[in-house]
Amino acid sequence: MPKISIILPTFNVEKYIAKALESCINQ
């Protein structure tokens, strides 16, 4: 269980960073 709670936020952060990079490139 602790492993999952560490992996999930990291996954969400990676998704957020990917989205931010994409919008920077598209501008």
PDB file of N, CA, C and O in Angstrom:
ATOM      1  N   MET A   1       0.817  -1.219   0.000  1.00  0.00           N
ATOM      2  CA  MET A   1       0.000   0.000   0.000  1.00  0.00           C
ATOM      3  C   MET A   1       0.860   1.283   0.000  1.00  0.00           C
ATOM      4  O   MET A   1       0.589   2.177  -0.802  1.00  0.00           O
ATOM      5  N   PRO A   2       1.865   1.406   0.852  1.00  0.00           N
ATOM      6  CA  PRO A   2       2.687   2.637   0.812  1.00  0.00           C
ATOM      7  C   PRO A   2       3.312   2.869  -0.556  1.00  0.00           C
ATOM      8  O   PRO A   2       3.442   4.008  -1.004  1.00  0.00           O
ATOM      9  N   LYS A   3       3.705   1.767  -1.223  1.00  0.00           N
ATOM     10  CA  LYS A   3       4.308   1.904  -2.556  1.00  0.00           C
ATOM     11  C   LYS A   3       3.331   2.564  -3.515  1.00  0.00           C
ATOM     12  O   LYS A   3       3.716   3.438  -4.291  1.00  0.00           O
ATOM     13  N   ILE A   4       2.064   2.150  -3.466  1.00  0.00           N
ATOM     14  CA  ILE A   4       1.051   2.698  -4.380  1.00  0.00           C
ATOM     15  C   ILE A   4       0.873   4.195  -4.126  1.00  0.00           C
ATOM     16  O   ILE A   4       0.776   4.975  -5.073  1.00  0.00           O
ATOM     17  N   SER A   5       0.831   4.598  -2.862  1.00  0.00           N
ATOM     18  CA  SER A   5       0.602   6.017  -2.556  1.00  0.00           C
ATOM     19  C   SER A   5       1.793   6.869  -2.979  1.00  0.00           C
ATOM     20  O   SER A   5       1.654   8.077  -3.175  1.00  0.00           O
ATOM     21  N   ILE A   6       2.963   6.247  -3.122  1.00  0.00           N
ATOM     22  CA  ILE A   6       4.127   6.994  -3.625  1.00  0.00           C
ATOM     23  C   ILE A   6       4.090   7.059  -5.152  1.00  0.00           C
ATOM     24  O   ILE A   6       4.418   8.084  -5.750  1.00  0.00           O
ATOM     25  N   ILE A   7       3.686   5.953  -5.771  1.00  0.00           N
ATOM     26  CA  ILE A   7       3.686   5.876  -7.237  1.00  0.00           C
ATOM     27  C   ILE A   7       2.599   6.778  -7.832  1.00  0.00           C
ATOM     28  O   ILE A   7       2.843   7.472  -8.819  1.00  0.00           O
ATOM     29  N   LEU A   8       1.407   6.770  -7.237  1.00  0.00           N
ATOM     30  CA  LEU A   8       0.288   7.519  -7.819  1.00  0.00           C
ATOM     31  C   LEU A   8       0.569   9.018  -7.914  1.00  0.00           C
ATOM     32  O   LEU A   8       0.402   9.578  -8.997  1.00  0.00           O
ATOM     33  N   PRO A   9       0.989   9.702  -6.843  1.00  0.00           N
ATOM     34  CA  PRO A   9       1.291  11.135  -6.972  1.00  0.00           C
ATOM     35  C   PRO A   9       2.389  11.399  -7.999  1.00  0.00           C
ATOM     36  O   PRO A   9       2.318  12.378  -8.743  1.00  0.00           O
ATOM     37  N   THR A  10       3.389  10.547  -8.045  1.00  0.00           N
ATOM     38  CA  THR A  10       4.467  10.718  -9.022  1.00  0.00           C
ATOM     39  C   THR A  10       3.913  10.630 -10.431  1.00  0.00           C
ATOM     40  O   THR A  10       4.284  11.419 -11.299  1.00  0.00           O
ATOM     41  N   PHE A  11       3.024   9.669 -10.663  1.00  0.00           N
ATOM     42  CA  PHE A  11       2.407   9.501 -11.974  1.00  0.00           C
ATOM     43  C   PHE A  11       1.608  10.745 -12.342  1.00  0.00           C
ATOM     44  O   PHE A  11       1.655  11.206 -13.482  1.00  0.00           O
ATOM     45  N   ASN A  12       0.868  11.292 -11.364  1.00  0.00           N
ATOM     46  CA  ASN A  12       0.070  12.489 -11.624  1.00  0.00           C
ATOM     47  C   ASN A  12       0.968  13.681 -11.946  1.00  0.00           C
ATOM     48  O   ASN A  12       0.644  14.487 -12.818  1.00  0.00           O
ATOM     49  N   VAL A  13       2.081  13.792 -11.253  1.00  0.00           N
ATOM     50  CA  VAL A  13       3.015  14.896 -11.508  1.00  0.00           C
ATOM     51  C   VAL A  13       3.596  14.770 -12.907  1.00  0.00           C
ATOM     52  O   VAL A  13       3.713  15.761 -13.628  1.00  0.00           O
ATOM     53  N   GLU A  14       3.959  13.554 -13.291  1.00  0.00           N
ATOM     54  CA  GLU A  14       4.503  13.348 -14.639  1.00  0.00           C
ATOM     55  C   GLU A  14       3.485  13.755 -15.691  1.00  0.00           C
ATOM     56  O   GLU A  14       3.832  14.390 -16.687  1.00  0.00           O
ATOM     57  N   LYS A  15       2.216  13.386 -15.467  1.00  0.00           N
ATOM     58  CA  LYS A  15       1.157  13.759 -16.413  1.00  0.00           C
ATOM     59  C   LYS A  15       1.039  15.281 -16.493  1.00  0.00           C
ATOM     60  O   LYS A  15       0.899  15.841 -17.580  1.00  0.00           O
ATOM     61  N   TYR A  16       1.096  15.948 -15.330  1.00  0.00           N
ATOM     62  CA  TYR A  16       0.958  17.400 -15.282  1.00  0.00           C
ATOM     63  C   TYR A  16       2.119  18.075 -16.011  1.00  0.00           C
ATOM     64  O   TYR A  16       1.916  19.026 -16.765  1.00  0.00           O
ATOM     65  N   ILE A  17       3.333  17.580 -15.783  1.00  0.00           N
ATOM     66  CA  ILE A  17       4.518  18.155 -16.439  1.00  0.00           C
ATOM     67  C   ILE A  17       4.417  17.969 -17.953  1.00  0.00           C
ATOM     68  O   ILE A  17       4.738  18.877 -18.720  1.00  0.00           O
ATOM     69  N   ALA A  18       3.971  16.789 -18.375  1.00  0.00           N
ATOM     70  CA  ALA A  18       3.828  16.528 -19.809  1.00  0.00           C
ATOM     71  C   ALA A  18       2.828  17.507 -20.418  1.00  0.00           C
ATOM     72  O   ALA A  18       3.047  18.019 -21.517  1.00  0.00           O
ATOM     73  N   LYS A  19       1.729  17.769 -19.706  1.00  0.00           N
ATOM     74  CA  LYS A  19       0.716  18.708 -20.205  1.00  0.00           C
ATOM     75  C   LYS A  19       1.285  20.119 -20.277  1.00  0.00           C
ATOM     76  O   LYS A  19       1.063  20.832 -21.256  1.00  0.00           O
ATOM     77  N   ALA A  20       2.013  20.520 -19.252  1.00  0.00           N
ATOM     78  CA  ALA A  20       2.600  21.860 -19.215  1.00  0.00           C
ATOM     79  C   ALA A  20       3.591  22.033 -20.362  1.00  0.00           C
ATOM     80  O   ALA A  20       3.591  23.061 -21.040  1.00  0.00           O
ATOM     81  N   LEU A  21       4.435  21.026 -20.578  1.00  0.00           N
ATOM     82  CA  LEU A  21       5.396  21.096 -21.681  1.00  0.00           C
ATOM     83  C   LEU A  21       4.670  21.209 -23.010  1.00  0.00           C
ATOM     84  O   LEU A  21       5.071  21.975 -23.886  1.00  0.00           O
ATOM     85  N   GLU A  22       3.598  20.440 -23.154  1.00  0.00           N
ATOM     86  CA  GLU A  22       2.851  20.450 -24.413  1.00  0.00           C
ATOM     87  C   GLU A  22       2.280  21.847 -24.685  1.00  0.00           C
ATOM     88  O   GLU A  22       2.369  22.346 -25.807  1.00  0.00           O
ATOM     89  N   SER A  23       1.696  22.474 -23.662  1.00  0.00           N
ATOM     90  CA  SER A  23       1.117  23.802 -23.883  1.00  0.00           C
ATOM     91  C   SER A  23       2.209  24.835 -24.148  1.00  0.00           C
ATOM     92  O   SER A  23       1.978  25.799 -24.878  1.00  0.00           O
ATOM     93  N   CYS A  24       3.382  24.651 -23.575  1.00  0.00           N
ATOM     94  CA  CYS A  24       4.506  25.559 -23.864  1.00  0.00           C
ATOM     95  C   CYS A  24       4.928  25.427 -25.325  1.00  0.00           C
ATOM     96  O   CYS A  24       5.206  26.424 -25.990  1.00  0.00           O
ATOM     97  N   ILE A  25       4.973  24.202 -25.814  1.00  0.00           N
ATOM     98  CA  ILE A  25       5.391  23.958 -27.200  1.00  0.00           C
ATOM     99  C   ILE A  25       4.337  24.492 -28.175  1.00  0.00           C
ATOM    100  O   ILE A  25       4.674  25.018 -29.237  1.00  0.00           O
ATOM    101  N   ASN A  26       3.070  24.354 -27.808  1.00  0.00           N
ATOM    102  CA  ASN A  26       1.986  24.743 -28.719  1.00  0.00           C
ATOM    103  C   ASN A  26       1.841  26.258 -28.827  1.00  0.00           C
ATOM    104  O   ASN A  26       1.300  26.754 -29.816  1.00  0.00           O
ATOM    105  N   GLN A  27       2.310  26.993 -27.836  1.00  0.00           N
ATOM    106  CA  GLN A  27       2.117  28.446 -27.854  1.00  0.00           C
ATOM    107  C   GLN A  27       2.963  29.123 -28.924  1.00  0.00           C
ATOM    108  O   GLN A  27       2.914  30.345 -29.068  1.00  0.00           O
TER     109      GLN A  27
END
